[in-house]
């Protein structure tokens, strides 16, 4: 499958409202013709049933309902009003009325007119209808605005349609499978979007990007199960946020050691069975497997892991990832932690000889080197200071520095659910240290 469209698609022509109708209020016609978003909302406040009864006619003689009107003209306030909590328990087909297949064609219209924030709102309504709210809000344009800060640990570009196109071009082995996944999602959730036959059109890339972004929203909100489940529906590309969500769930939401290990092993199996052959060198995939190996090592005997070669495997992967992607902060944090773990374990079973058999890089100096950049990231990355403190605890060094960095992590304001968990861990450890000193 060619990821490039066969022909350049013309830009959609903005539609102008030239007439309107209402079964109950003729004056609503005049309100629609003014194109005033606030006036339309005010009329709906006076008579909410209008949203079920009226439609507008555009300059190209297309009858559209109110949600489609909002989608065409980018009326964010009207769009939000129509999908607001007052209709929470009402099927979307009743909210937006007829004639255009219950208004779900609004998604196609919003795509054609470049209103991606509205597309994402519709995806939330259709694909995640029962999602519970969290303290973190990435709706509208907020995800894109916050992305540089949210992604400062892994330094990946914002997943817009341009990024999706580059991903498909770089990994052609995933093009057909991902296009099929997009078709299945469109059908399953009734998105009423016309998939381009045999190639990735610009609109296909835009829709997939919007779906991909909403998967990342679930990760950052802390809806890890929803992110994992939706990522599966997005095919191979979905593993990029999906594996990350799986790791965060295992680290933060599971207490049982056996269950934690099973989830980390699931990450490793997924990379081996589904990811390696299609996106073998993608940094998030490589990191996912390496991070899972690190966590399994932490949950197991150091001797057992050395015997199985697990420690050596994760070192090779992390050191290679850091070398190829020097801005991948999470990889440096993990590698510094691994060095500390090797020093801690080898002090009990073989000392420097066994340590050198694994890597000659596991020294206190190299721990500091790996953490140097993560500790300087702005905004402050709580996990960098938390894991640096833990690394120093493992090698029994600098107790005052340990408290300092736990304190820095504990004082941060979280930007997302992952950071909230890290801050809570730092606060708990700081409290435990204070209790021991009393």
PLY file of the C-alpha trace (Angstrom):
ply
format ascii 1.0
element vertex 438
property float x
property float y
property float z
element edge 437
property int vertex1
property int vertex2
end_header
0.00 0.00 0.00
1.25 3.46 -0.90
1.15 5.84 2.04
0.86 8.81 -0.30
-2.49 9.77 -1.85
-2.94 9.10 -5.55
-3.94 12.70 -6.13
-3.82 15.91 -4.18
-7.16 16.44 -2.48
-8.60 19.95 -2.89
-9.12 21.94 0.26
-12.69 21.91 1.48
-14.62 25.08 0.65
-16.11 26.75 3.74
-19.88 26.53 3.61
-21.99 29.63 4.20
-25.40 29.37 5.79
-27.99 30.87 3.42
-31.19 29.47 4.89
-32.49 27.52 7.79
-35.62 25.97 9.15
-37.19 25.08 12.46
-40.40 23.23 13.05
-41.32 25.53 15.94
-39.55 28.90 15.68
-39.24 30.70 12.36
-36.97 33.26 13.97
-34.34 30.57 14.45
-33.85 30.73 10.69
-32.63 34.30 11.01
-30.34 33.35 13.89
-28.74 30.58 11.84
-28.23 32.93 8.90
-26.29 35.38 11.07
-23.72 32.68 11.82
-23.50 33.91 15.42
-22.40 31.03 17.62
-23.47 32.81 20.80
-26.91 33.64 19.37
-27.49 30.01 18.39
-26.55 28.81 21.88
-28.81 31.44 23.47
-31.73 30.24 21.35
-31.05 26.64 22.34
-30.98 27.64 26.00
-34.43 29.11 25.57
-35.74 26.09 23.67
-33.40 23.03 23.88
-35.70 20.99 21.64
-34.46 23.05 18.70
-31.33 20.91 18.58
-33.52 17.96 17.67
-35.73 19.77 15.16
-33.68 22.12 13.04
-31.14 22.02 10.31
-29.50 24.56 8.02
-29.02 24.71 4.28
-25.61 25.72 2.97
-24.49 27.51 -0.18
-23.95 24.16 -1.90
-27.48 23.04 -1.00
-26.32 20.62 1.68
-28.78 20.15 4.53
-26.85 19.88 7.78
-27.77 19.51 11.42
-26.34 21.71 14.16
-23.40 19.48 15.06
-22.37 19.37 11.41
-22.73 23.15 11.26
-20.39 23.48 14.23
-17.97 21.03 12.63
-17.82 22.97 9.38
-17.35 26.41 10.91
-15.25 25.41 13.90
-17.87 26.52 16.43
-16.20 25.04 19.49
-18.67 26.47 22.01
-21.70 25.23 20.08
-20.00 21.88 19.56
-19.35 21.52 23.29
-22.87 22.65 24.08
-24.42 19.97 21.89
-22.23 17.28 23.48
-22.53 18.71 26.98
-23.53 16.95 30.18
-27.18 17.88 29.67
-27.21 15.14 27.00
-24.98 12.70 28.87
-27.61 9.96 28.97
-29.08 10.70 25.54
-27.85 8.71 22.50
-25.78 10.88 20.21
-28.23 10.16 17.38
-30.92 12.00 19.35
-28.64 14.86 20.35
-27.64 15.82 16.84
-30.80 14.75 15.02
-31.17 13.75 11.40
-30.91 13.99 8.32
-27.23 13.08 7.94
-26.93 9.65 9.54
-27.48 10.97 13.05
-24.90 13.69 12.65
-21.89 11.41 12.85
-20.88 12.72 9.45
-19.84 15.75 11.49
-16.53 13.93 11.96
-15.96 13.81 8.20
-16.87 17.48 7.87
-14.60 18.53 10.74
-11.72 16.62 9.13
-12.34 18.22 5.74
-12.31 21.68 7.27
-9.26 21.06 9.45
-10.95 21.31 12.85
-8.98 18.47 14.45
-9.81 19.53 18.01
-13.49 18.94 17.20
-12.64 15.57 15.66
-10.99 14.54 18.92
-14.06 15.64 20.88
-16.27 13.46 18.68
-13.90 10.52 19.09
-14.16 10.88 22.85
-17.96 10.93 22.67
-18.18 7.93 20.33
-15.22 5.78 21.44
-15.06 6.58 25.17
-18.68 7.36 26.14
-18.36 6.27 29.79
-14.91 7.60 30.61
-14.70 8.97 34.14
-13.15 12.45 34.48
-9.75 12.95 36.09
-7.92 16.04 37.33
-5.98 16.14 34.06
-7.60 17.72 30.99
-6.09 17.26 27.54
-9.17 18.13 25.50
-9.20 20.38 22.45
-5.78 21.83 21.70
-4.41 21.21 25.21
-2.63 17.97 24.34
-0.66 19.65 21.56
0.10 22.69 23.71
1.35 20.54 26.60
3.08 17.91 24.47
6.64 19.32 24.78
6.36 19.06 28.57
4.44 15.77 28.62
6.94 14.11 26.26
10.13 15.55 27.76
11.00 12.10 29.10
10.96 10.39 25.70
11.29 13.30 23.24
8.93 12.07 20.54
7.28 14.49 18.09
3.63 15.40 18.54
1.62 12.69 16.74
-0.12 14.87 14.17
-0.91 13.73 10.63
2.58 14.72 9.44
4.17 12.50 12.10
1.85 9.62 11.20
2.79 10.00 7.52
6.49 9.91 8.40
5.94 6.83 10.58
4.19 5.00 7.73
6.89 5.97 5.24
9.68 4.86 7.57
8.03 1.53 8.37
6.21 0.38 5.20
5.65 -3.07 6.71
2.99 -1.56 8.98
1.04 0.37 6.32
-1.50 -2.25 5.25
-2.13 -3.59 8.75
-2.58 -0.11 10.20
-4.96 0.92 7.40
-7.03 -2.18 8.11
-7.02 -1.30 11.81
-8.31 2.18 10.96
-11.13 0.64 8.90
-12.11 -1.62 11.81
-12.19 1.29 14.27
-14.33 3.37 11.90
-16.80 0.49 11.54
-16.82 -0.53 15.22
-17.55 2.93 16.56
-19.77 4.17 13.75
-17.53 7.08 12.84
-19.17 7.39 9.39
-15.92 8.24 7.67
-15.02 7.19 4.13
-11.71 5.29 4.17
-9.62 5.83 1.05
-9.39 2.56 -0.94
-5.87 1.19 -1.31
-3.86 4.15 -0.07
-3.38 6.46 2.90
-5.05 9.77 2.05
-4.32 12.97 3.94
-7.68 12.69 5.72
-6.92 9.07 6.68
-3.70 10.25 8.31
-5.53 13.07 10.07
-8.18 10.73 11.45
-5.63 8.15 12.57
-3.60 10.93 14.20
-6.68 12.08 16.12
-7.37 8.52 17.30
-3.70 8.10 18.22
-3.75 11.37 20.16
-6.80 10.28 22.13
-4.99 7.09 23.07
-2.15 9.22 24.45
-4.71 11.32 26.32
-5.90 8.20 28.12
-2.29 7.43 29.09
-1.64 10.90 30.49
-5.00 10.95 32.29
-4.19 7.69 34.05
-6.86 5.66 32.24
-4.31 2.94 31.59
-6.75 0.10 30.90
-8.65 2.21 28.38
-5.38 3.21 26.70
-4.19 -0.40 26.52
-7.49 -1.61 25.08
-7.81 1.18 22.51
-4.14 0.85 21.51
-4.82 -2.74 20.45
-7.49 -1.50 18.07
-4.99 0.85 16.39
-2.74 -1.97 15.22
1.05 -1.90 15.32
1.27 1.87 15.76
-0.99 1.58 18.79
1.73 -0.32 20.61
3.71 2.92 20.94
1.37 4.41 23.58
-0.04 1.00 24.52
3.21 -0.51 25.81
3.93 2.66 27.75
0.49 2.47 29.38
1.05 -1.19 30.24
4.35 -0.38 31.96
2.80 2.48 33.93
-0.08 0.26 35.02
2.28 -2.47 36.24
4.49 0.03 38.08
1.78 2.05 39.75
-1.52 0.18 39.90
-0.58 -3.42 40.75
0.59 -4.54 44.19
1.01 -8.29 43.66
4.57 -9.15 42.59
3.54 -12.08 40.41
0.96 -9.96 38.60
3.51 -7.18 38.08
5.97 -9.64 36.53
3.26 -11.06 34.29
2.46 -7.60 32.92
6.13 -6.81 32.29
6.55 -10.18 30.59
3.53 -9.31 28.45
5.36 -6.17 27.29
8.37 -8.27 26.29
6.20 -10.83 24.44
4.33 -8.10 22.59
7.55 -6.49 21.39
8.95 -9.85 20.29
5.80 -11.21 18.62
4.20 -8.10 17.10
6.52 -5.11 17.11
10.09 -6.15 16.28
9.32 -7.28 12.74
7.48 -4.06 11.80
8.96 -1.17 13.81
12.16 -2.83 15.08
14.16 0.27 15.99
11.41 2.60 17.18
12.72 4.15 20.43
9.47 3.60 22.34
9.42 -0.10 21.41
13.07 -0.62 22.34
12.58 1.25 25.60
9.42 -0.69 26.40
11.22 -4.02 26.27
14.30 -2.74 28.10
12.23 -1.09 30.82
10.21 -4.28 31.33
13.46 -6.25 31.68
14.70 -3.74 34.26
11.53 -4.07 36.34
11.64 -7.87 36.17
15.24 -7.77 37.39
14.21 -5.55 40.28
11.52 -8.04 41.25
13.83 -11.07 40.99
17.11 -12.37 42.32
20.19 -10.68 40.87
21.91 -14.06 40.57
18.97 -15.58 38.72
18.87 -12.73 36.23
22.59 -12.92 35.56
22.31 -16.67 34.98
19.50 -16.13 32.48
21.33 -13.28 30.79
18.50 -10.84 31.51
20.80 -8.23 33.03
23.13 -8.38 30.04
20.22 -8.07 27.60
18.79 -4.96 29.20
22.23 -3.35 29.41
22.85 -3.90 25.70
19.44 -2.47 24.80
19.61 0.54 27.12
23.19 1.46 26.24
22.36 1.15 22.54
19.21 3.23 22.95
21.08 5.99 24.79
23.82 6.00 22.14
21.35 6.30 19.24
18.89 8.60 21.05
20.88 10.81 23.44
17.81 12.95 24.21
15.74 9.95 25.40
15.69 10.94 29.07
13.81 7.87 30.35
16.48 5.60 28.86
19.23 7.47 30.70
17.28 7.30 33.96
16.78 3.55 33.53
20.43 2.98 32.61
21.65 4.92 35.64
19.33 2.84 37.82
20.61 -0.38 36.25
24.21 0.59 36.98
23.24 1.20 40.61
21.43 -2.14 40.77
24.47 -3.98 39.40
26.74 -2.36 41.99
24.26 -3.26 44.73
23.87 -6.89 43.64
27.51 -7.60 42.86
28.57 -6.38 46.28
26.87 -9.53 47.59
27.88 -12.12 44.99
31.21 -11.67 43.30
32.14 -8.02 43.53
33.96 -6.29 40.70
34.78 -9.47 38.77
31.13 -10.33 38.18
30.30 -6.68 37.64
32.83 -6.45 34.83
31.39 -9.60 33.28
28.14 -7.67 32.90
29.55 -4.23 32.13
32.55 -2.18 33.09
30.34 0.91 33.01
28.60 0.20 36.33
30.45 2.73 38.46
29.23 5.51 40.76
30.72 8.04 38.36
28.69 6.71 35.44
25.54 6.74 37.53
26.03 10.47 38.04
26.79 10.87 34.33
23.56 9.19 33.22
21.45 11.28 35.59
23.16 14.60 34.81
20.89 15.50 31.88
17.61 14.15 33.37
18.14 16.22 36.53
18.37 19.39 34.41
15.19 18.85 32.40
12.70 21.71 32.49
10.00 21.58 33.70
11.46 19.42 36.47
10.83 15.73 35.80
9.82 14.15 39.14
10.89 10.63 38.15
14.45 11.80 37.43
14.94 13.01 41.00
13.07 10.03 42.46
15.16 7.45 40.59
18.41 9.32 41.23
17.67 9.18 44.96
16.91 5.46 44.68
20.15 4.86 42.77
22.12 6.54 45.55
20.27 4.46 48.14
21.28 1.27 46.31
24.97 2.14 46.34
24.73 3.55 49.88
26.04 6.98 48.94
25.26 10.58 49.89
22.26 10.29 52.26
21.76 14.06 52.33
21.66 14.16 48.53
19.05 11.39 48.64
16.78 13.51 50.83
17.40 16.58 48.70
16.25 14.92 45.48
13.32 13.13 47.08
12.29 16.54 48.35
12.55 18.09 44.89
10.38 15.33 43.40
7.87 15.53 46.25
7.34 19.27 45.81
6.41 19.23 42.11
2.96 19.84 40.67
2.05 16.94 38.36
1.32 17.57 34.69
-0.19 14.11 34.19
-1.12 10.93 36.06
2.33 9.38 35.63
3.93 12.34 37.38
1.33 12.24 40.13
2.32 8.65 40.90
6.02 9.57 40.91
5.42 12.50 43.24
3.39 10.31 45.59
6.19 7.72 45.66
8.72 10.43 46.50
6.53 11.82 49.27
6.10 8.35 50.75
9.83 7.60 50.68
10.65 10.97 52.19
8.20 10.32 55.01
9.72 6.89 55.64
13.22 8.39 55.82
12.04 11.03 58.27
10.41 8.36 60.44
13.62 6.29 60.54
15.66 9.30 61.64
13.43 10.01 64.63
0 1
1 2
2 3
3 4
4 5
5 6
6 7
7 8
8 9
9 10
10 11
11 12
12 13
13 14
14 15
15 16
16 17
17 18
18 19
19 20
20 21
21 22
22 23
23 24
24 25
25 26
26 27
27 28
28 29
29 30
30 31
31 32
32 33
33 34
34 35
35 36
36 37
37 38
38 39
39 40
40 41
41 42
42 43
43 44
44 45
45 46
46 47
47 48
48 49
49 50
50 51
51 52
52 53
53 54
54 55
55 56
56 57
57 58
58 59
59 60
60 61
61 62
62 63
63 64
64 65
65 66
66 67
67 68
68 69
69 70
70 71
71 72
72 73
73 74
74 75
75 76
76 77
77 78
78 79
79 80
80 81
81 82
82 83
83 84
84 85
85 86
86 87
87 88
88 89
89 90
90 91
91 92
92 93
93 94
94 95
95 96
96 97
97 98
98 99
99 100
100 101
101 102
102 103
103 104
104 105
105 106
106 107
107 108
108 109
109 110
110 111
111 112
112 113
113 114
114 115
115 116
116 117
117 118
118 119
119 120
120 121
121 122
122 123
123 124
124 125
125 126
126 127
127 128
128 129
129 130
130 131
131 132
132 133
133 134
134 135
135 136
136 137
137 138
138 139
139 140
140 141
141 142
142 143
143 144
144 145
145 146
146 147
147 148
148 149
149 150
150 151
151 152
152 153
153 154
154 155
155 156
156 157
157 158
158 159
159 160
160 161
161 162
162 163
163 164
164 165
165 166
166 167
167 168
168 169
169 170
170 171
171 172
172 173
173 174
174 175
175 176
176 177
177 178
178 179
179 180
180 181
181 182
182 183
183 184
184 185
185 186
186 187
187 188
188 189
189 190
190 191
191 192
192 193
193 194
194 195
195 196
196 197
197 198
198 199
199 200
200 201
201 202
202 203
203 204
204 205
205 206
206 207
207 208
208 209
209 210
210 211
211 212
212 213
213 214
214 215
215 216
216 217
217 218
218 219
219 220
220 221
221 222
222 223
223 224
224 225
225 226
226 227
227 228
228 229
229 230
230 231
231 232
232 233
233 234
234 235
235 236
236 237
237 238
238 239
239 240
240 241
241 242
242 243
243 244
244 245
245 246
246 247
247 248
248 249
249 250
250 251
251 252
252 253
253 254
254 255
255 256
256 257
257 258
258 259
259 260
260 261
261 262
262 263
263 264
264 265
265 266
266 267
267 268
268 269
269 270
270 271
271 272
272 273
273 274
274 275
275 276
276 277
277 278
278 279
279 280
280 281
281 282
282 283
283 284
284 285
285 286
286 287
287 288
288 289
289 290
290 291
291 292
292 293
293 294
294 295
295 296
296 297
297 298
298 299
299 300
300 301
301 302
302 303
303 304
304 305
305 306
306 307
307 308
308 309
309 310
310 311
311 312
312 313
313 314
314 315
315 316
316 317
317 318
318 319
319 320
320 321
321 322
322 323
323 324
324 325
325 326
326 327
327 328
328 329
329 330
330 331
331 332
332 333
333 334
334 335
335 336
336 337
337 338
338 339
339 340
340 341
341 342
342 343
343 344
344 345
345 346
346 347
347 348
348 349
349 350
350 351
351 352
352 353
353 354
354 355
355 356
356 357
357 358
358 359
359 360
360 361
361 362
362 363
363 364
364 365
365 366
366 367
367 368
368 369
369 370
370 371
371 372
372 373
373 374
374 375
375 376
376 377
377 378
378 379
379 380
380 381
381 382
382 383
383 384
384 385
385 386
386 387
387 388
388 389
389 390
390 391
391 392
392 393
393 394
394 395
395 396
396 397
397 398
398 399
399 400
400 401
401 402
402 403
403 404
404 405
405 406
406 407
407 408
408 409
409 410
410 411
411 412
412 413
413 414
414 415
415 416
416 417
417 418
418 419
419 420
420 421
421 422
422 423
423 424
424 425
425 426
426 427
427 428
428 429
429 430
430 431
431 432
432 433
433 434
434 435
435 436
436 437
